[in-house]
């Protein structure tokens, strides 16, 4: 029997900064759903070093879930495949009080992680909490949580199916 690919679903964000808590909300939604045993959901929050160690664990694919400002309407959900070239240059420093995914990936790579099959499920934020901060998601981002969770489930299925196809071809 073929071993299914190990998939890390790394949900990140700061729950005190409004829509930046999107990834954390998606983690809570995914934990209510039934995912295959080969998929592991972790709410990393802003714990960048924990995420580095999660990446060093050597999974076969990683799906990041985060707020991603790209200029579209708030609540727009994106599926992005990061360019590995972005990891080649730049700083690999970590900050214990923020989460910069690019710095995390560079640090993990510098420590020997094989970064393969990276995907980002992102959501356009409306607000990042303002000067006072906020523990609430805006209405359009809250509405996007279930959509994003469904996309993550679909990606897990596709990753698993691709792995099964490759195993069949190599027999």
N, C-alpha and C positions, 0 to 999 in steps of 0.2 A: 504494500500500500504506500502511496506517495504521501510525503509529509507536506502539509499545507504551508504556504509562506507565512512567516511571522510578521504581523502588521502592527506597528505602533501608531496609535491615534493620539497625537500630542496636542492637547488643547491648551492654549496660552492666553494670557491677558490679565489685566488688573481690574478686579471687581469694584474698586473704589473710584474708577475713572469712567463711569457711564458705559458707553458702548464698547470700550476696551475690554469689558468683561464678557464679550460675545463668546469667545472660545470656552470660557468656564461654563456659560449657560448651555452651550452645545454639549459639553462633557456631561452635565447633569441629565440632559435629554437622552443622550446615548446610553447612559448607565441604566435608564428605565427600559431600554429596548434589549432585545435578545440578539447579540452579535455572535458570529462563529468563534469558537475557542481560539483560533489563531489570531484574532484581533483583540488588542488590549487598549482600552481607553484610559488615559492618564490626564488629570487636570493639573498641569504644571504651574498655573498661575504665572508668577514672575520669577519662579525658581530656576534661573538659567543653568546653574551648575547641575541641578537634578536632571534637567533635560539633556545636558551634555552626557551624563552617565547613562541616561536612557538610550541615547543614540549609540553609545559605545557598546551597548548590549548586543549589537549585531543583528538586528532585525532585517527582514528582506525588503520592507517598504515602510515609509513613514508618511502619514497624512497629518499635516499641521492644520489646526483650526484657529483662526485669529481674526481680529478686526483689521481691515486693510483699506486705508484711504487711497482711492484711485481716481476720484472725481465724479463718480456716477451718483445716481440717486441713493439716498440712505436706504439701507436694507437690501441693496443689490448683492447677490451672492456670486462669487467668482470661484472657478476652479483653475488654479495656476500651477504650471509645472516650472519650478524655478530653473534658471539657467545656471548650470554648474560653473560656468565661467565667472559668475559673481563671487564664487568662493575662493577664487585664485588669489585675488589681491585684496588687501585691506587688513584691518585689525582683527585679532582673535582674542580681544580682551573681554572680560565679563564684568558686569556690575551687579552686585547683590540686591539692588533695589529696583532694577528695571529688567525688561526682557527685550533684547535685540536679537531676533531670530538669526540674522545674518552673522552676528558675532558668535552666537551659539554654534552655528554650523561650522564656521571657520575654526573655532576652538575644538570641536569634536573631531574635525578632520585632522587638525594638528596633533591630536592625541591618538590618532590611528583609526578613527571610525571610518567604515566604508559607507559613504553616503550615496545610496542607490535608491531609485524609485521614490523620489521625493515629490509630494503633491501638497498644495496649499488650498484649503477651502477657506475663503475669506469673505468678509461681509463689509460693505461700505458703511462706516459709522456716520451717525448724525451729529453726535456730541461725544467728546471725551471728558465729560464731567465739568468743564469750566473751572473757574478759580476755586470754587467750593468743593468740587468733586461730586460724585453721585454714585450710589450703589444700584441705580435703576438703569435698565436698557431703555432706549427710546422706543417708541411704538413700532417704527418700521424695522428696527433691528430685532426686537422681541419677536415680531412676526416671521423673521427670517430664520430663527433658530430651528424650527421643525424642518424647513426646507434644507438647511445645511446638514442636519442630522441624516436626512434621507439621501443627500448626495454622498455623505461619508459611507453610508451602508452600501450604496451603489458602487462606490470605488472599491470597497472591500471585496465585493462580489467579483468585480472586473479583475482585480489583482489576483485573486484566487483562481479565477477561470484561466487567465493567461498562464499562470504557473502550471495548471493542469494540462493546458494545451502543449506547453513546452515539454512536459514530462512524457506525453503521449508521442510527440514527434521524435524524441531521443530514444525511444524503446526500439 
